[in-house]
Amino acid sequence: MTLYLTSMRKLSSALVCWIFLFQACSGFYLPGSYLHTYSTRNEIYAKVNSLTSIETELPFSYYSLPYCEPIDNIKKSVENLGELLMGDQIFNSPYRFRMNLNESLYLCTTHPLSKLQAEILKQRTRDLYQVNMMLDNLPAMRYTIQNGVKFQWTGYPVGYTSPNSNDVYVINHLKFRVLIHEYEGAGVQIIGTGEEGLSVISEADNKKASGYEIVGFEVTPCSIKRDPEKMSKLTMYDEVDPVSCPQEVENSQIIREKEQISFTYEVEFIKSDTRWPSRWDAYLKMEGARVHWFSILNSLMVIFFLAGIVFVIFLRTVRRDLTRYEELDKEAQAQMNEELSGWKLVVGDVFREPSHPKLLSVMIGDGVQITGMAVVTIVFAALGFMSPASRGMLLTGMIMLYLVLGIVAGYVGVRLWGTIKGSYVGWRSVSWLTACFYPGIAFVILTVLNFILWGSKSTGALPISLYFRLIALWFCISVPLTLLGGFLGTKSAPVSFPVRTNQIPREIPARKYPSWLLVLGAGTLPFGTLFIELFFILSSIWLGRFYYVFGFLLIVLLLLVVVCAEVSVVLTYMNLCVEDWMWWWKAFYASGSVAAYVFLYSINYLVFDLQSLSGPVSAVLYLGYSLLMSIAVMLSTGTIGFLTSMYFVHYLFSSVKID
């Protein structure tokens, strides 16, 4: 319901935009979060998120290190479900900015470091932990130049190690560059739809809204050795002399026991021509556009290849056989029935009940649920409703969609069960299993990973209260909706098969090679359409990069659906041609086997692209999340292939008239 209200609110804002567009010649935008304007000397405080590292993938709280604390005590920001699941912990910080006022300020001097504090600081530095800071909802961006190439990163390191010794130095001085744009509020109406809800700045509010808007937030970190006795006489926000960065190693602040660290920072405000709606462009620059287009072109080639095979099957083989068969009289048909070969021989067995029909129905129901969640989420993201300014919104939206789509999963699972069995006896157990199958697998995997995170004292560990919240959401929303969907499924008549099933099953001829080998090989084609985009997705998850090319992802998803359908139909037809009537599970795994290649590619990515990932704990976390993702991919792609093959088989044998 929450997702529905949020979506409707955003949809209504889009409609308002279009109405205003036809009423006036002003500028409009849907930025994703509410516009803040500040007057000169207005105070703005930065916020800090969890410390993160691409080496360990274990987030830790910012204040787990001996950093300066705010005067008004540490306060935790309210977080949504997605932020909690991602391990975010957002706190206030003592870093104060006064609009359009350049300053160089003192924060605090720590007490002498204990042995434990010094060791933790050194370990966080060696593990390449980054401090993630935000100002006006913009992450701090850091630029570095390596071999003449300019790189951009979000956040700044906890410290750095000396190349010539074992000494470790802490980052204790920050030089901030805040890019601001002067907003006069003339002739512009702004519609915001972000964290603070729907709001419209009308002409009457233009004067009130005038001021400066923050459009960029950059940081240059450095380490400076200061005299602790002199600095401890200062109070927070006293002025200090500005310094140049970077400093020589001998002038840097070393980390060791009983050392006192003084924290300072500088602020410089720079006017920019960048407008507020475009301030995220620097973070979301699309790199490798040609690679994305190559991925799509590669997928199209696979689709056309498979489409040609399907075309031959339908128009040259199936249509030809059916036309010849329909042109014969009854006596000739009877004679031809005795000479049948290929798929026409299994007409009395093709709709025979498969092994484990309940499990198949449950997996198809869950597959429909996951596929629906993925499609709707990516469509909304491609249309711009999943703003990066709203952290955790994408994950929250996916979870709420999954819960609501339980009604579809229950309906499809029970309907398939009734089709296979011919009646809906036992539909309640099918509905319950559909509601529990994938969530149960996810619960087991996440619980094991959570115990690992608890043991590491990471902020990525889910608190017990969140566990109860997730269970409550599942039990109060997903389960009832799945049962309701199953009940609605019983109100529809089961799909009737076009031919009768013989009492005695037909013997399947022996093959020169096992059938599972063909099924496993079929998964390479869907994987070929997916693996390039999969690299960018894994990089965004594990290397802390922004992924915002949802338009490309939507195209790849649609192509993947087409390839899965074609692969499954071709493989099903090939099985029927060799008189193998056990096509149900083979149709599912023909396209679902792509999950095996996704998991193997994840292992390849871990070995060759995540070489910085250190420790068995990090590897277990990575493999656990990859396994969860691969199971979801299997259910989704397998469902697409199975439903397409079922329609194909039903259509094929509905044209055959054999008594």
N, C-alpha and C positions, 0 to 999 in steps of 0.2 A: 504493500500500500504506500509505503514511504517513497519507493522508487516511482510509483505511478504519479504521486503528487508532485514529486520533483520534476518528472518528465513533462507533466502537464504545465507546470509553472514555466519551464523553459520553452515549451511550445507556444504558450501564450505570449511570452516575451518576444518570440520571433514574429508572431502575428502582429503585435503592436508595432514592431519595427517596420513591417511592410505597410501598415496603415499610415504611419508617420511619413514614410517615404513618398507616398502619393499626396501628402498634404503640404509638404514644405521641401525646400531645397537645402536642407541642412545635412550635416554628417551624422551617420549612425554607425554603431558597432555593437557587437555582442562579445565583450571582452572576456567573460568568464569569471570575473570577480569585480567587486564594487570599486569604483574610482574614488581614491582618497586625494584630496588636495590639502596642501599645508601652507600656512602663512610663514613669513620669515620669523625665525627663532622658535617655531613650534617644535616641541620635543617629540622625538620618535625613538623607540627602543627596539633594538634588534632582538630576535628570538633565536634559540639554538635547538637543533634537532640531535638525534642520537649520533654518536661517533660511528663511522662505518669504514670498512676496509675491504678491498678486493682480494686480499690475501686470505682472510679468515671467514668473511661473510657472517661474522658474529657482531651485531651492533651492541654498543654500550652507551650508558647514559653520559651526557656531557659532564655532569657534575661528579662522575666517578673519578675524575682527575682533579687535582688541586687548582681549579680555576677560581677567579674572583666571583663572588656571589652578589646579587643585587641588594641594594639597601633595604628594600621592602620585602625581603625574603624570597626564596625560590617558589615560583608558582607554575603549576603544570597547566598547559592549555587543554581545552576540551578537544578530544580526538574522535573521529568517526571510526566505524568498524574497520574500514580498509587500512587506516593508519595504524590501528592497534595490531592488526594481523601482519603488517609489514615491519613491526618492531619500532615504529616511530615513537619518540618521547620528546615532545616539544615543550621547552621551558622558556621563561623570560630570562633576560641576561642584563648585565650592568652596562652594556655598550649603548651609550646615549648619543643621539644625533640631534643637533639643532638646525632646523632647515636654513639652508643658504648661509651657514656660518662655519667657516673653516677653523678647525681647532686641533690642538695637540694636547691630549689629556692623560692624566695618571688614573689608574684604576685601583690597584692594591699591591701589596707585597705579602707573599705567603709566609707562613711560619716555616722554620727550618724543616726541610723535607725529611720524613722518616725513611727508614730503609725500605719499607714496603711501598711507600709513595714513589720513591725514586725508581724502584724496580718496575712498578706498573707503568710509569711514564716512559721508561726506556723500552719496555716491551710493546707498548702501543705505538711508539715511534718506529721500531723495527718492523712491526706488522703493517706499516703504512696506513695508519688510521687517519681519517680526515675529519675535520671539524666542519659541520654543516650549519651555516648561519643564514638567517633570512632577515630582510628589511622590507617592510611593506609587502610581504608575501613573495619577494624575489630572492632566490638563493644567491649567496655570494659567489661571484665568478672570478677565477684566477687564470691568468694567461702566462704561459711559459713558451720559450723559444728553444727548440732542440734541433740542431743541425740545419738551422735556417728556416725551420718550419714552425709556424705559430700554432700552439695547442691551447685549447680552453678546457678548464675543469671547473666543476662546482665544488666549493669548499676549499679548505687549505689544510696542510698537514699538521699533525700534533708537534712534530719536530723533524730533525734530520740527523743523519749520522755522518761523521767525518770520513772522507775517503782515505785519509792517511793514518787513521788511528781508530781505536774502539770507542772513542768518546761520542756521546749522544747529546745533542743540543735541542732545546725547547724553543718553539715559536712563542715569543712573549711580547712582540710588538707588531701591530697591524696597521697598514696604511690603506684607508678606505677611499675609494673614489665613487661618489654618489652622483649619477647622472640625473638631472632634473629638467623638466620641460615646463615652461611657464604657460599656465592655462588661464585664459582670460574669460572663458565662459560665454563667448559671443557667438550666437547663431549655431550653437551645437547642442543637441539633446543627446543624453547618454543613458543607455539602458543597461543596468548591471544585473547579472544573474548568478552571482557567485555565492560565497559563503554567507553573505548577509542578506540573501533573499532578493526578490524582485524589487527594483526601485527605479524611478524615473526622475532625472534632473530636468525640470522644466525651465522655461524662460524666466519664471519668477524666482528661481533658485540660482540663476546664473551668477549674480553678483556674489551670492553667498559661496558659490563653488569656486570662485576665482582663487588662484594661488599657484603653487608649484606641485607638480606630480612627479613621483619617482619613476624613472624609466630605465634605470640601470644601477647595478650594485657590484662593484669590483673590489677586490682585495689583493694586496701585496703583502705576504707574510715575511717576517724576518726575526732574527734572534739578536738581542742586544744585552750585553752585560752591563748592569747598572749597580751603583753603590747602594746596598740594601739599607744601610743606616741613614743615608741621606733621603732615600725615597720613602722610608717608613714614617718620616716626619710629615709627609704630605697627606692630604685627605682625598677621597675619591672625587674626581673631576677637577682637581687642581691642574693648572697648565704646566706642561713640560716642554723642553726644547725639541723641535722636530729633528729627525735623523734621516739619513739616507740609507736605502736598502739596495742590495744586501750588504752586510757587514763582513769584515774579515773574521776568520775562524777564531782568532785570539780575542776578538771583541764580542764573541757570541756567548750566550748564557748556557753553560754546561749543566747537565742533569747529574746530580750526585747527592749522596746523603748529607743532611744538615745544610744544604744550600738553600738560600732564600731567593725566590724568583719575583721580580717586579714586572707587572703587566701594564703596558701603556698602548695608546693607539692615536692615530691621526685621522682626521676627516677632511676631505676636500670635495666641495660641491662644484660640479661642472655642468653648465647649461648645454642641452642637447636638442637637436631637431627631431629626435625620435618621439613619436606620439605615444600616448599611453596604450592604445590598442595594439601597438606593434612592439611593446617592450619585451615580449617573450620570444621574439624572432631570433634574438642572439642565442637563446638556449635551444631553440628548435630548428636550427639550420639543418636542412636535409642534406646529408652527405651520401655520396654514392648513388645518386639518382639513376645513373646509367646501369648500375648493378640491379636496381629494382626493376627497371625496364627489361633488362636481360632476363631476369627471373620470369617476368610475365610472358616474354617472347618464347622462352623455353617451355613454359606451361602450355602455350597455345600450340606449339609444334606437337607436343605429346597428345593434346586433345584432338588435333586434326588427324593424327596417325590412328588413334583409337576410334575416332568417328568414322574413318574410312573402313575399318574392320567391321564396326557395327552396321554401317551402310551395306556392306557386302552380305553380312549375315541376314539382315532383314529383307533387302530387296532382291538379292540374287539367289539366296539359298532358301530361306523360309518362305518367302512369297512364291517362288517358283514351285516348291513342293506343294504348298497349299493350293495353288491354282490348278496344278495337275490333278491333285486329289479331288477337288470339287467338280472338275469337269467329267469325272468318271461316273458311270451309272452304278447302282448298288451292287450288282454282281462283280463288276470290275473292282469296286472298292473292297469287297470281301476278299477277292483274290489278292489285291494289293496289300491288304492287312496281313496276309500270311507271308508276304515278302518284304515287310517293313524292315528298315534298318535305322540305326542311329537314334536320334532323340525320339522318334515316333514309337520306338519299342518300349519306352518306359512310361507310356501314357497311363498305365494302370498303377504306377508306383510313384509318379512324380510328386503327388501331394500326400504321400504317406507321412505319418507323424514322425518328426525328427527325434533324435535322442535329446534328452533333457529339455523338453519344450518349455517348462516353466522358467528355467534359467535363460533361455533364448528370449522369451517374452519380456523378462525383467531387464535384460541388457539392452534390448531394442527400446524399451520405454525410457531407460536412463540415457540412452544415446540421443533420442529425440530431445530430451530435456537439455542436455549439454549443447547440442547443436543449436537449438533455439536460443539459448543463453549467449553463445558465441556470436551468432549472426546479429541479434538485436544490439548487443554491446558494441560490436565493431561498426555497425551502421550508425549508431548514435555518436560514437567517437569520430567517425569519418565526417559527420555533419557538424562537428565542432562542439558538441554538448559535453564532452569529457575534458574540461580545461585542466592543464597542468597546474594551474593556480590552486585547484581544489585537490590537495593531496589525499590519496586513498579513495577518491570518488570512483575511479574505474573498478577497483576491487569490490567496493561496497555495492556498486550497481550490478556487478556480475553475481554476487551472492544473493541479492534481493531478487534478481531475475530468475536465478536457479530455483529459489524457493517458490516463486509464483508459478513457474512453469511446471511444477509438480502435477498440476491438474492435467496437463497435456501428457506427461509421462504415464500417469495412471490410466488415462483413456487409451493410449496407444498400446500399452502393455497388456491390458485386459482384453482389448479388441483382438489383438494377435492371439492371445491365449484361447479366446472363444473360437477364432477361425481355425486354429489347429485342432482343438478338441471337439468342435461342433456344438459346444454348449459352454455356458459361463460358470459351471460348477467349480468352486475353488477360487473364484476371482478375488476374494478378500486376501488370501495368502499371497496372490500375485501382486496386489496393490501394496501390501505391507513390504514385501521383498523389494519392489520397485523403489519405495520410499527409503529403504535402508541400504540398498546394495552399494552404490558409489559413495554416499555419505559415510557408510560404515568403513569402507576401505580407506577413505580420506581420514576418518577419525583415528584409525589404528596407526597409519603412517605418521600423522601429525602428532599423536601422543608420544610415539617413540622419539621423534625428532625434538619434541618439547622437553622430554626428560634430558636429552643431550644438552639442550640450551639452558635448562635449569642448572645442570651440573657445571656449565661454563659461566653462570651468572650473567647471561646476556639479556639485554632488553628485548631481544627477538623472541624470548620465551613468552608464551601466552599465559596471562594470569588466570587463576582458577575462576575468577568472576567472569572472564570472557568466555571460558569453556561453558559455564552455565548459561550464558547469554546465547551462545551459538546453539546449544542443545535446546534451549527454550524456543529459539527461532525455528529450528528444524521441527520440533515436536508440535508447536502451536500453529505453524504456517504450512510447512512442506508436507507433513504427514496427512493432516486433514484434507489439503487440496489434492494430494495423490489419491486418497481414498474416494474423494468426491469424483475425481476423474475416472477412477475405476467403476464407480457406480453408474456414471453417465455412459461409460462404454458398454455396460450390460443392457442399456436401453436400446442399443443399436443391434440389428441382426448381424450375426457372424457372416463374414464374406464366404459365399458359397463357391466351391470348386467346380470348374467346368466339366470335369471327368470323374468317374467313379474310381475308387481305389480297390485293387484286387485284395482278396483275403490272404493270399500267400505272396510274400515279397519275392520279387525277381532277383535272381543271383546276379551280382555285379561282376563282369569279366575282369580277370586279372590284368594288371598293367605292368609295363616294363619298368616304370618308375613310380614312386609313391606320389599320391595326389597332393599331399601337403607341400611337396617341393614346388609344384606349380602355384599353389596358394601363396607360399612365402615369396616366390619370385614376383608375383603380381603386385606386391606392395612397393616395389621399386619405382613403379610409374607414378603413383600419387606422391611418393617422397621426392621424386624429381621436380615436381611443381612447387614443393614446399621448402626444400632445404636451404635455399639462398635467403629467403625471408626468415627462416628459423635462426640463421646466424645473427641477424640484427636483433631479433627478439631476445635471444640468449645474452647478447652483449648488453642490451638495455637492462636486463634483470641482474646480471652478475658483475658487470663492469660499471654500474652506476650511471649509464648514459640515458638520456631522454629518448624515448621511442614515440614519435608522433606522426609517422607516415601511415595513418590508418586508412587513407585512400588506397594506397598500394596493397595494404593488408586485406582490405575488402575485396579487391580484384583477385588477389591470390586465393582467398577463401572461396569465391565463386568458381574459379577455375578448378580448385581442389574438389569441390562438390561434383563438377562435371566429370573429372577424371575418375573419381571413385565410382561413380555410377557406371561409366563406360567399362572400366576394368572388371567390375563385378558381373556385368551382363555378358561380356565376352567369355570370362572364365566359366560362368554358369552354362553357357551354350556349349562350350568345349566339353564340359563334364557330361552333359546330356547326350552329346554326340557319341561318346564312348560308353553309353548305357549306364552311366553312374547317376542314379536318381537321388542320391543323398546330397542334395545341393544346398540345403538350408544353412548349415554351419560354414560350408565352403564359401558361399556367397558373402557371409558376414566377414570372414577372415580374409577374403580376397582383397578387399579394400582396408579392412581393419589391421592387416599385417604391417601397414605403414608405421604403426606405433612401435614395432620392433626396431625399425630403422631410425625412428626419432630418438629412441632411447640409446641406440648404439652411437648415433651422431652426438648425443649429449655426452657420452663417455669420451668420444673423440675430441669434443670441444674442451672437456675437462683436462685431457692429457696434453693437447697441443696449443690451446688458446688461453687456458687458465693456468698457465705454468706457475704464476705467482701464488696460486691458492696453496696454502700450507696446512699441514696437519690432518690427521685422520678424521677429526671432528668435522672440519669444513667439507671434506670429501663426502662423508656420510650425509651431511645436510644437503649437499648438491645432488647426490644420487637419489635421496629420498624425495626431494621436490621434483626431480626429473621423472622418477617412476610414477608419481601422482599425475603429472602432466601427460605422460605416455598412455596411461590407462584411460584418461579422458579422451585423448586422441583416438584410441582404439574403439571406444564405445561410439564416438561420433561418426568416424569414417566408416566403421562396420555397419552402423545403422543405415547410413546413406546407401551403401552398396547393397545391403540386404533388401531394403524396401524397393529399390529399383529392380533388382533381380526378381523379386516376388511379383511385381507388376508385369515384368517381361514374361515370366513363366506362365502366369495366369492368362496373359494376352495370347501367347503362343498356343497353348493347349485349348483355349476357348474356340479356336478356329478349326480344331480337329474334331471330326464327328465319327467316333468309333463306338460301336455298341459293345 
